[in-house]
Amino acid sequence: MTKPEQGNIQNSLWMFYWKTALCLIITFILAPFYFLILFIFYRWRYGIGPKLVQFYSKVCLSVFRVKIEYGADSRIPRQRKDLIIVSNHVSFLDIFILSALFGSVFVSKAEVRYYPIIGQIAGLAGVIFFERSSSKERLRVINTIAGGCSGRILAVFPQGTTSGIQEKISFNRGIFKVVELNPNISLLPVTLHYKEEREIAWNKPQSFKENAIRVSSQKKIHVRVFLHDPVTIEEYREKTASQICKAVEQTVLSPLQTDY
């Protein structure tokens, strides 16, 4: 290994430890206040929680120096409730970006519930947890979303995992049944197109730490957010949830075929 390569590795590690430490300090400062606020105002937690997480997400994006811009023809949705954001999934930064822009809560794997501090706050804020391995659990979550999305903005990643553009992972159709169960819900297809996608995409079997080091090593990260036309129950006429899934998948992934 040459000296320049060793220098780059050391610099990446330094940036990783610095940004991680900064995020942890911010988390431990805010977490007690967040927990107290959500506990005291428990009755209104689903309205307050996303706002608190939105602020936290904006701070974290500043730490990682993420610059957000809207893609061409993007339209800010008038509907700010009963909305499910359907997005591609590239990096752990996606969660911060969607939360910062929309004040959304997420459908998350069950393990997050048991993370110290973060899991408890996520539960109070309205995050919906589910077991990935259980088909019955997926049906329960779909019914929960259909019945519990009222007045909220949820965000889901139907690919089920992070990936780069070249992976071309198909969308899972389960979430698209929600609109049939609750016609008041609209789906908002969103595309996250990173300029530095090749460097920051979290591809398996890369570990979270390995990916976080690569993300932290970037001096600045640029992401272009495309907001597409909402999908309502009207689009479901004479179409199956599977057909709607394919159409939304094509809509979300199509901007990724062009250069940033």
N, C-alpha and C positions, 0 to 999 in steps of 0.2 A: 504494500500500500504506500503510495507516495505521500509526501508531506502535505501537499494541497488537499488531498483526499482526507487525510487525518484531521486537517484543520476544519474542513467542511463538516465532518462528523461531530467534532467537538463543539463547533458553533451550533449545530442543530440540537445537540443535547442540552447546551446551555439555554437556548431559546425555549426548549421544551420544559425544562425545570423552572425557568423564570415565569413563563406564562401559566404553567400548571399551578405554581405557588400563588401567583396573583389571583387566579380564579378560585383557589381554595380559600384564600384569605377573605375574598369578597363573599364567598358562600357562607363561611363561618360567622361573618359579621352580620349578614342579612338573615340567615336562617332562623335565629331565635326570634327576631322581630316578625318574620313572616309567619312562623308557627303560632306566635302569640296573637297576631292579628286574625289569622284564620280560625283560631280557637275561640276568641272572643266574639267574632262576627260569624260564627259557624253557620247560622241560618242563611247568610248571604255569601258563603264561601265560593260558590260557583261563579259569582259575579266579580268578587274581589280577587280570587286566586289567579285567574289568567292575567290580570293587570299587574300583579306582583311579579309573576314569572316573565311577563313581557319586559318589564324594566330590567330584571336580572339578565335576560337574553341580550338586550341591547348593550349592557355593560360587557358581557362576555364577547360579543362580536367586536367591540372596541379593543379588547385585549388581543384578539387574534387578527385585528386590523382587516376586517372584512368590509369591503365596499359593495353596497347593493345598488343596482340600477334596474329599472323596468325595461323589458323588451318591447319591441315595436308592437303597436296595436294592443298593448295590454290595457285592460279596462278594470278599474277598481270596482268591485261589486257593490251595488246599492244595498243588497241584502246583507246584513251584518249578524243575523241570527239564523238558527236552523240550517247551518252551512257546514258541509264537510269538504275540507280541502283534500284533493287527491294529487299526490306529487311523486315524482321520481325520487330516489334515495341514493345519495352519493357519499355523504359524510355525516359525522355527528354534528357538524355545523348546521345541517338542514333544520334540525330541531330549533336551534336558536333563531335562525332566519325566519321561519314560519311563525314562531312565537312573537318575534319582534315586530313583524309586519301586521299580523292579524290578531294577536292576543289569543291564540288558539291553544287548546289542550290536546292531548294525544292519546291514542290507543297504544298501550305499551305492554311489553312482555311482563309476566307476573313477577319475575325476579326483582324488578326495579322497586316493587312495593317494600322489599326488605332491605334496601340500601339505607344506611344510617342517615337520618335527617332528611335527605332528598326524597326517600320513599314516602315518609310520613307527610311531607309538604305536598308531594305530587298527589297523594290520595286525597288530602283535604282540598286541593285545587280542582279536583274533578277528573283526574286522569283515569281512564278505563283500563284495567289490567286483564290480561287473559293468558291462558296456557296454550302455547303454540301447538303442542303435540296432541291435543284433544279436539276431535271433530265436534263433539257435543259442546265443548267450551266455545268454539267458534260460533256456533248457532246462538248460544246464550249471549255472546258479545254483540252479535248483529241485532238481536232483539233489544238488548240494552241500549245500543246506539239509537235505534229507531224510536225507542220510547223516551230516551233521556237526552236527546240532542236539542230539545226545545230551549230557545234562548241562548244557545251556546255555539261556538265555532270549534269543531273538532278537526284534527288533521291526521291523515293516515298515509302510510306508504305501502300501496298494494303489491309492490314487488317483494315485500317481506324481508328484504335485506339490502345492504348497501352494495353498490356496484358502479363500475365505470361505464362509459358510453358503449364500449366494445362488448360488454357482457350481454346486453340485450335480454335482460330477464323479463319474462312476461308478468303481467299483472294478475293477481289472484282476483277472482270474480266475486268473492263473498261479500265485500263491502257494497257492491253495486245492487244487492238485494234490498238494502236499507230503504231506498227511495220507494220501492214497491210496498214496503211495510208502513212507511210514513210519507205520504205524498207531499207534505209540507217541507220536506228536506230538499235542498238543492246541493248538487256536487259542483265544486269549483276545481277544474283541472289546472294545475300549476306546474310549470317547468322550471327547474333550477339548473342553470347552465353556468358552470364554473370555467373561467378562463384557464385556471391552473388545474383542471380536472385530472390530468394525467399524474400530477404530483400528489394530489390530496385524496383521490378516490380510495375508499376503504374496500379493498378486494381481499377475499379469503384466499389463503389461510393467514393473511397478515393479522397480527394481534392488534388490539386497541392501542397499546402503547406504541407499537411501531408506526401505526397510522397517525397517532397524535404527534409523534416526533416529526413526521413529514409535514403535517399541517402547521406545526409550530415554527418550522424552519422557513416558511414563506414570509418574505418581508411584507407583502400585502396580498390579499386574496380578493379577487373580483368575481362577483356572481350577478348574472343577469336573470331576473325573475320575469317569466312570461305568465300573465293571467289570461286564461282563455274564457270563452263564453260558458256560463253556468249550464249545467245539465239538470233539467227538471223532469217531473213526471210526464210532461208532454212528449219528451223525446223517447219515452218508453212504449209509446203506442205501437203495437204490432211488432215489438222487438223484445228479445229476452235480455235478462241481466248479463248473460255472456256476450251478447252482441254489443250492448252498451259498454261493457268492459273493454272489448277490442277497440271500439271507436275512441274511447277516452285514452286508452293506451297509445294509440297512434297520434292523437292530439298532443299528449304530453311529451312523447319522445321525438316528434318530428323536428322541433327547433334544435335538437341536439345534433342533427345531421349536418348542420352548417357551422362554419367557424365562428368563434366568439367575436 
